[in-house]
Amino acid sequence: MQRRSLCRIFSVIAICLLCLVLVPAVSGCSKEPSASEKRGESLYTFNCYDCHEENQLGLLKAPPKLHRIFSHHNLPDGTTPATDESVRQVIIYGKRTMPAFNGRLSNDQIDDIIAYLHRK
Protein backbone atom coordinates (compact mmCIF):
# COMPACT_ATOMS: atom_id res chain seq x y z
CA MET A 1 0.00 0.00 0.00
CA GLN A 2 2.73 2.47 0.95
CA ARG A 3 4.67 1.60 -2.19
CA ARG A 4 1.61 2.27 -4.35
CA SER A 5 1.20 5.72 -2.75
CA LEU A 6 4.83 6.57 -3.41
CA CYS A 7 4.46 5.51 -7.05
CA ARG A 8 1.41 7.77 -7.42
CA ILE A 9 3.26 10.71 -5.86
CA PHE A 10 6.24 10.21 -8.17
CA SER A 11 3.91 9.88 -11.14
CA VAL A 12 2.19 13.18 -10.29
CA ILE A 13 5.56 14.90 -9.86
CA ALA A 14 6.79 13.51 -13.19
CA ILE A 15 3.65 14.71 -14.98
CA CYS A 16 3.98 18.18 -13.42
CA LEU A 17 7.62 18.45 -14.50
CA LEU A 18 6.72 17.28 -18.00
CA CYS A 19 4.00 19.96 -18.18
CA LEU A 20 6.46 22.64 -17.11
CA VAL A 21 8.68 21.68 -20.03
CA LEU A 22 6.06 21.00 -22.71
CA VAL A 23 3.48 23.74 -22.14
CA PRO A 24 5.82 26.65 -22.97
CA ALA A 25 7.13 24.79 -26.04
CA VAL A 26 3.65 24.01 -27.35
CA SER A 27 2.17 27.43 -26.54
CA GLY A 28 4.82 29.24 -28.56
CA CYS A 29 6.56 30.80 -25.56
CA SER A 30 10.07 31.55 -26.60
CA LYS A 31 12.99 33.58 -25.40
CA GLU A 32 13.62 34.68 -28.97
CA PRO A 33 11.88 38.01 -29.69
CA SER A 34 9.21 38.06 -32.38
CA ALA A 35 9.65 40.07 -35.57
CA SER A 36 7.28 42.70 -34.16
CA GLU A 37 9.32 42.94 -30.93
CA LYS A 38 12.54 43.33 -32.91
CA ARG A 39 11.03 46.12 -35.02
CA GLY A 40 9.64 47.68 -31.83
CA GLU A 41 13.07 47.65 -30.21
CA SER A 42 14.55 49.47 -33.20
CA LEU A 43 11.72 52.01 -33.20
CA TYR A 44 12.02 52.48 -29.43
CA THR A 45 15.77 53.03 -29.69
CA PHE A 46 15.30 55.64 -32.43
CA ASN A 47 12.26 57.45 -31.01
CA CYS A 48 12.13 56.89 -27.24
CA TYR A 49 15.53 55.89 -25.87
CA ASP A 50 17.12 59.34 -25.65
CA CYS A 51 14.45 60.58 -23.24
CA HIS A 52 13.19 57.47 -21.46
CA GLU A 53 16.56 55.84 -20.91
CA GLU A 54 19.20 58.57 -20.97
CA ASN A 55 17.36 61.91 -20.56
CA GLN A 56 19.73 63.33 -23.14
CA LEU A 57 17.55 66.41 -23.51
CA GLY A 58 18.45 67.40 -19.97
CA LEU A 59 14.83 67.74 -18.89
CA LEU A 60 14.40 68.92 -15.30
CA LYS A 61 12.04 66.03 -14.62
CA ALA A 62 13.36 62.95 -16.39
CA PRO A 63 10.72 60.92 -18.25
CA PRO A 64 9.94 57.58 -16.59
CA LYS A 65 11.87 54.44 -17.43
CA LEU A 66 9.59 52.02 -19.22
CA HIS A 67 11.09 48.71 -18.07
CA ARG A 68 8.33 46.33 -16.99
CA ILE A 69 5.68 48.98 -17.58
CA PHE A 70 2.99 46.35 -18.16
CA SER A 71 3.81 44.54 -14.90
CA HIS A 72 2.22 47.42 -12.96
CA HIS A 73 -1.48 48.22 -12.67
CA ASN A 74 -0.96 51.84 -13.72
CA LEU A 75 1.36 53.84 -15.91
CA PRO A 76 3.97 55.99 -14.12
CA ASP A 77 1.43 58.83 -13.67
CA GLY A 78 -0.26 56.57 -11.11
CA THR A 79 -3.79 56.94 -12.49
CA THR A 80 -3.82 55.64 -16.08
CA PRO A 81 -4.24 51.85 -16.37
CA ALA A 82 -1.22 50.07 -17.88
CA THR A 83 -2.96 48.70 -20.96
CA ASP A 84 -2.04 48.53 -24.62
CA GLU A 85 -4.70 51.12 -25.42
CA SER A 86 -3.55 53.63 -22.79
CA VAL A 87 0.08 53.32 -23.93
CA ARG A 88 -1.10 53.76 -27.53
CA GLN A 89 -2.94 56.97 -26.54
CA VAL A 90 0.14 58.37 -24.81
CA ILE A 91 2.29 57.60 -27.87
CA ILE A 92 -0.23 59.15 -30.26
CA TYR A 93 -1.21 62.25 -28.27
CA GLY A 94 1.76 62.73 -25.95
CA LYS A 95 1.56 63.60 -22.27
CA ARG A 96 3.08 66.46 -20.31
CA THR A 97 6.55 66.99 -21.80
CA MET A 98 6.31 63.95 -24.09
CA PRO A 99 5.55 65.01 -27.65
CA ALA A 100 2.76 63.47 -29.72
CA PHE A 101 3.86 60.92 -32.29
CA ASN A 102 0.61 61.09 -34.26
CA GLY A 103 1.60 61.22 -37.92
CA ARG A 104 5.22 60.33 -37.14
CA LEU A 105 4.57 56.67 -36.37
CA SER A 106 2.11 54.40 -38.15
CA ASN A 107 -0.37 52.22 -36.24
CA ASP A 108 1.78 49.18 -37.10
CA GLN A 109 4.88 50.88 -35.73
CA ILE A 110 3.05 51.76 -32.53
CA ASP A 111 1.92 48.12 -32.26
CA ASP A 112 5.57 47.05 -32.62
CA ILE A 113 6.71 49.44 -29.86
CA ILE A 114 3.96 48.13 -27.57
CA ALA A 115 5.00 44.53 -28.34
CA TYR A 116 8.59 45.46 -27.44
CA LEU A 117 7.47 47.15 -24.21
CA HIS A 118 5.66 43.95 -23.20
CA ARG A 119 8.97 42.12 -23.51
CA LYS A 120 11.18 44.88 -22.05
C-alpha positions as CSV (number, residue, x, y, z in Angstrom):
1,M,0.0,0.0,0.0
2,Q,2.7,2.5,0.9
3,R,4.7,1.6,-2.2
4,R,1.6,2.3,-4.4
5,S,1.2,5.7,-2.8
6,L,4.8,6.6,-3.4
7,C,4.5,5.5,-7.1
8,R,1.4,7.8,-7.4
9,I,3.3,10.7,-5.9
10,F,6.2,10.2,-8.2
11,S,3.9,9.9,-11.1
12,V,2.2,13.2,-10.3
13,I,5.6,14.9,-9.9
14,A,6.8,13.5,-13.2
15,I,3.6,14.7,-15.0
16,C,4.0,18.2,-13.4
17,L,7.6,18.4,-14.5
18,L,6.7,17.3,-18.0
19,C,4.0,20.0,-18.2
20,L,6.5,22.6,-17.1
21,V,8.7,21.7,-20.0
22,L,6.1,21.0,-22.7
23,V,3.5,23.7,-22.1
24,P,5.8,26.6,-23.0
25,A,7.1,24.8,-26.0
26,V,3.6,24.0,-27.3
27,S,2.2,27.4,-26.5
28,G,4.8,29.2,-28.6
29,C,6.6,30.8,-25.6
30,S,10.1,31.6,-26.6
31,K,13.0,33.6,-25.4
32,E,13.6,34.7,-29.0
33,P,11.9,38.0,-29.7
34,S,9.2,38.1,-32.4
35,A,9.7,40.1,-35.6
36,S,7.3,42.7,-34.2
37,E,9.3,42.9,-30.9
38,K,12.5,43.3,-32.9
39,R,11.0,46.1,-35.0
40,G,9.6,47.7,-31.8
41,E,13.1,47.6,-30.2
42,S,14.5,49.5,-33.2
43,L,11.7,52.0,-33.2
44,Y,12.0,52.5,-29.4
45,T,15.8,53.0,-29.7
46,F,15.3,55.6,-32.4
47,N,12.3,57.5,-31.0
48,C,12.1,56.9,-27.2
49,Y,15.5,55.9,-25.9
50,D,17.1,59.3,-25.6
51,C,14.5,60.6,-23.2
52,H,13.2,57.5,-21.5
53,E,16.6,55.8,-20.9
54,E,19.2,58.6,-21.0
55,N,17.4,61.9,-20.6
56,Q,19.7,63.3,-23.1
57,L,17.5,66.4,-23.5
58,G,18.4,67.4,-20.0
59,L,14.8,67.7,-18.9
60,L,14.4,68.9,-15.3
61,K,12.0,66.0,-14.6
62,A,13.4,62.9,-16.4
63,P,10.7,60.9,-18.2
64,P,9.9,57.6,-16.6
65,K,11.9,54.4,-17.4
66,L,9.6,52.0,-19.2
67,H,11.1,48.7,-18.1
68,R,8.3,46.3,-17.0
69,I,5.7,49.0,-17.6
70,F,3.0,46.3,-18.2
71,S,3.8,44.5,-14.9
72,H,2.2,47.4,-13.0
73,H,-1.5,48.2,-12.7
74,N,-1.0,51.8,-13.7
75,L,1.4,53.8,-15.9
76,P,4.0,56.0,-14.1
77,D,1.4,58.8,-13.7
78,G,-0.3,56.6,-11.1
79,T,-3.8,56.9,-12.5
80,T,-3.8,55.6,-16.1
81,P,-4.2,51.8,-16.4
82,A,-1.2,50.1,-17.9
83,T,-3.0,48.7,-21.0
84,D,-2.0,48.5,-24.6
85,E,-4.7,51.1,-25.4
86,S,-3.6,53.6,-22.8
87,V,0.1,53.3,-23.9
88,R,-1.1,53.8,-27.5
89,Q,-2.9,57.0,-26.5
90,V,0.1,58.4,-24.8
91,I,2.3,57.6,-27.9
92,I,-0.2,59.2,-30.3
93,Y,-1.2,62.2,-28.3
94,G,1.8,62.7,-25.9
95,K,1.6,63.6,-22.3
96,R,3.1,66.5,-20.3
97,T,6.6,67.0,-21.8
98,M,6.3,63.9,-24.1
99,P,5.5,65.0,-27.7
100,A,2.8,63.5,-29.7
101,F,3.9,60.9,-32.3
102,N,0.6,61.1,-34.3
103,G,1.6,61.2,-37.9
104,R,5.2,60.3,-37.1
105,L,4.6,56.7,-36.4
106,S,2.1,54.4,-38.2
107,N,-0.4,52.2,-36.2
108,D,1.8,49.2,-37.1
109,Q,4.9,50.9,-35.7
110,I,3.0,51.8,-32.5
111,D,1.9,48.1,-32.3
112,D,5.6,47.1,-32.6
113,I,6.7,49.4,-29.9
114,I,4.0,48.1,-27.6
115,A,5.0,44.5,-28.3
116,Y,8.6,45.5,-27.4
117,L,7.5,47.1,-24.2
118,H,5.7,44.0,-23.2
119,R,9.0,42.1,-23.5
120,K,11.2,44.9,-22.0
